Amino acid sequence: MEFYIGYIISGVVILVAMIISFVAQSRVYKTFNDYKNIQSSLNMTAAQLAEKMANTSNINITVCECGGTLTDNYNPKDKSINISQANFNSNSIASHAIVAHEFGHALQDENNYVPLKIRQVVVKVSNFMSALLMPLLILGVLLQFIWLMGAGSIIIYVSAGMYGLSVLLGLVTLPVEFNASSRAKKLLTEMGCTSEEEVRGTDAVLNAAAMTYVASLFVSLAFFLRFLLIILSLRDK
């Protein structure tokens, strides 16, 4: 009975987490749309802004255009800032805030920012473990039901730990993203974006984006709780 109550509670938590995530994503798009047509005082496109920041900071990066909307990212593998089509040639407050944020990641990479390095390691390990998760879990359940119950339990718990990497990834992502946003605000201020509207717009765009990472962490925690309940029920069979 207690298990079923916990199972129901975890389902409710997941539902709430998904709603929060949806609201956070919707807020990002709304905020972006609010400021995508308001021109920045900097007379340059987002792509030009990224190049100017790189030249000013003496960082060797490649500026590329990528498909989609709000798909902007920094790739530490090839040292490239990939700017979405909606932002590449835009001179809006929104596009400048987003590109400055991605350049913040480039600065982190250049300065060997420890949380960024930790996230890169966790991402690699998490991707590798994800491929092993289901086969390992199935093996653990089979051993649990057939004969090697002790070994089955160990494998099941290892599977839970592997799934928990998604939570760890969410945790290490938060300081990286918040720090990149802080760097972005400083960079834009140094370049002359000091009007009340630009400061307000930059804060709004970056804060909305940051909340999506908080929501993502909450979702990961919710699904991890659900996963734990499932494997504990299998262990007790």
N, C-alpha and C positions, 0 to 999 in steps of 0.2 A: 504493500500500500504506500509506504513511504517513497519507494522508487517511483511509482506512478505520479505521485504529487510533485516530486522533484522534476520528473520528465515534463509535466505540464508547465511548471514554473519556468523551466529552461526554454520551453517553446514560446512562452509569453515574453521572456527576456529577448529572444531572437527577434520576435515580431517588433518589439519596441526598438531594438537596435537597428533593424532594417528601416523603420520609419524615420529614425534619427538620421540615418545615412542618406535616405532619400531627401529629407529636408535640407541637409547640409549641401548635397549636390545641387539641389534646386536653388539654394541661396547663392552658390557660386555662379551659376548661369545668369541669375537675375542681376547680381552685382556687376558681372562682366558686361551684360547688356546695358546697364545703367551708365557705364563709363566708356563703352567702346566707341561712342560717337562724340565724346568730349575730347577735344584736341589738347595735347600736352603743350607746354610752353617750349619744349625742346623741338627745334625744327629738324626732325629726323625720323626715319621709320624705326620700327623695333629692331630690324636687322642691323641698321646703321648704329643704333644705340648699343647693341651687343658688341659690335666691332670697335666702337669708340671706347667702351669700357675695357675691352681687352687691350687695346693700345695704351690706354692710360695706366692700366695695371701691369703692363708688360707681360701679359699672359698669351701664350700661343694657343689659340683655339680656332676651330672651324665653325662658321655660322651656316646652317643649312635650313631649308624649308621642308616641313613635313606635312602630311595630309591631316585633315580633321580640324576640329575646333577644340581648343584648350588641351591639345595633346603636346604642348611644349615640354621639353625636357632637356636635361644635360646628361650626356653619355660620357662617363669617365674613361671608357675603354678607348675611344678614339678622340677624346678631348673635343667634343662637338656640342654646340648648343643648337638644338633642333626646334625651330619656331613654326608653329601651326600656320596654315594658310590665312586664317582670320587675323593673325597678328603680324605676319612677316612684313608687309608693306604699310602697316597701320601706324599712325602717329597719335594714337589715343592714350589717355591716362591708363586705361586698363591694359593695353598691350605692353606699354612701357613697364608697368608694375610687374607683369608676369615675366617678361624677359629679364628684368633686373633680378628677379627671384632666381631664375635659372642661372644667371651669371654668378649669383651668390654661391651656388653649388660649385661653379668653376673655381671660385676663390677658395672654397673649402678644400677642394681637391688640390689646388696649388699649395695651400698652406698645411697640407696633411692633417686636416681637421679630424680628430680621433673618432668622434661619433660617425662621421661619414665612412671612414675606413671600416669601422665595426659593422655598419649596415651593409657594406659591400660584401663582407665575409658572410654575414648572416643570410644575405640573398643567395649567394652561391650554395651554401649548405642547405638552405631551405628548398631550393630548386632540385638539388640532388635527392634530398630526403623525400620530397613529394612523389618522385617516381617509384620509391620503394615502399611508401606508406601502405597502400592497399594490399600488395602482395604479402607484406610482412604481417599485416593485421589478419588476413585470411589464414596464413600459416599458424599464427597464434591461436586463432579460434579452433582450427582443426586439431591442433595438439591439445587444446583444452578439452575438447569433446571426446577425443579418441583415447590417448593414453598418457602422454607426457604433460600432465596438468601443471606441474611446476614450471616447466619450460614454456608452456603456453601462456601462463600468467605473466612471466617475465617479458615475453615477446609482445604481449598486449600492452603492458605498461610502457615498453620502449616505443611502441606505436603512438601512444598518447603523448609521450615526450616529443616525438617527431612532429606531431600535429601542433604541439605547443610552440613550435618555432614561428608559426604565423603570428602568435601573440608577441613573441620576442621581437620579431621584425617590426611590428607596429610600435612597440615601445622605443626601439632605437631610432625609428623614423621621426618621431616627434621632435627631439632636440635638433635633428638635422634640418628639418623643414622650418622650424621657428627661427633658427639661427640664420638660414638663408634669407628669410623674410626680413629679419633685422638688418642684415647686410644690404639688402635691396633698398630699404628705406634710407639708409645712410648714403648709399651711392647716388640715389636720385636727388637727395637733398644737396649733396656736394656738387651735382651737375646743374643745380638751379631750380629744381622743382620744389619751390618753397611756398607757392600760393596756397591759400586755405583750401581751395577746391582740389588741387593736386594732392596735397597731404591727406585730405579726407578720402579722396578717391583711392589713393594708393593703399591706405590703411584698410579701407573697406574690401578691396579686392584680395589683398594678401590675408587678411583675417578670415574672410569667407573660405578661402582655399585651405587655410590651416585647419579649420573646423572639420573639413572632410577627412583629414588624417586622424583626428580625434574620434570621429564617428567610425572610421575604419577599424581602429583599435577596439572600440566597443563591440563591433560586429564580430571581430576575431575572438574576443573573450567569450561572447555569447555562444558562438559555435563550438569553441573549445569546451565549454561547460556541457553542452549537449553531447559532444563526442565522448567526454569522460563518463557521462551517465550511461551511454550505450555500451561502452567497452566494460564498464563495471558490471552491467547486467549480464554480459556474455561470460565474464569471468566467473560469476556466481552460478552459472548453469551446471 
